[in-house]
Amino acid sequence: MIAINTINWNSEIWRKILNSVAGKYNCGVNFTIHAGQLDFEGDRHCAEEIVKEVLDIFGGTN
C-alpha cells in the first residue's frame, strides 16, 4: 500500500481545477502552492470569480 499525504494532494487537485477554470476565461490568473498554501498570481477580481465558480461546481458556499 502507498501512503498518500492528503493535504498535499488536495491542494494540488484544487490548484489544477482552479487553473483549468482560469484557462477557460484566459484572464491571466495562475493559482500556485507556496509554503503549503494555495495562492494566486494575477488579477484579484478574476481570481475571486474563479474561486466562486469552482465552489459553485462542488456545492460550496461563497
N, C-alpha and C positions, 0 to 999 in steps of 0.2 A: 504494500500500500504506500502511496506517495502522500506525504503531508502537504497541505496547501495552506499558505498564510492567507486567510480570507480577507483580512484588512487590505493587504496589497492588491489582491486580485479584484476586490470590489472597487477600489479606487481606479484601477486600470480599466475595468469594464465601463465605469461611469465616464472616464476620460474619453474612451473610444466612442461611446454613444453621443456624448456632447459634441465632440469634434465632427462626427458624422452629420449631426443636425446643423452645426455651424457651416459645414461644407455645402449643405443644401442651399443655404442663403448666401454663400460666398461673401460674408461680411468681414472677413479678416480676423475673426476671433479664434484663438487657439487655446485649448484647455491643456494644462500641464500638471504634473505632480512634482512638488518641491517640498522636501523635508517631510514627506508623508502626508502632505495636504494638497487637495485639489485646488488649483488656481487657474487664472486665465491671463492671456495677453491680448490686448486689443480694446475695442470699444465696449465700455461698461454697459451701456444700454442694450446693445446687441447680445452681450453675454447673459444679461438678466432675462431677456426674452427667450433665449435658447434654453436656459435652465427651466423657465416656466413651461415651455413646450414639452421638454423631456419629462418633467414632473407630471404634466397632464397625461402623457402617454402611459405612465406607470401608475396613475391614480394617486399621485402625491398631492400635497396641498401647497398652495403658493403663498 
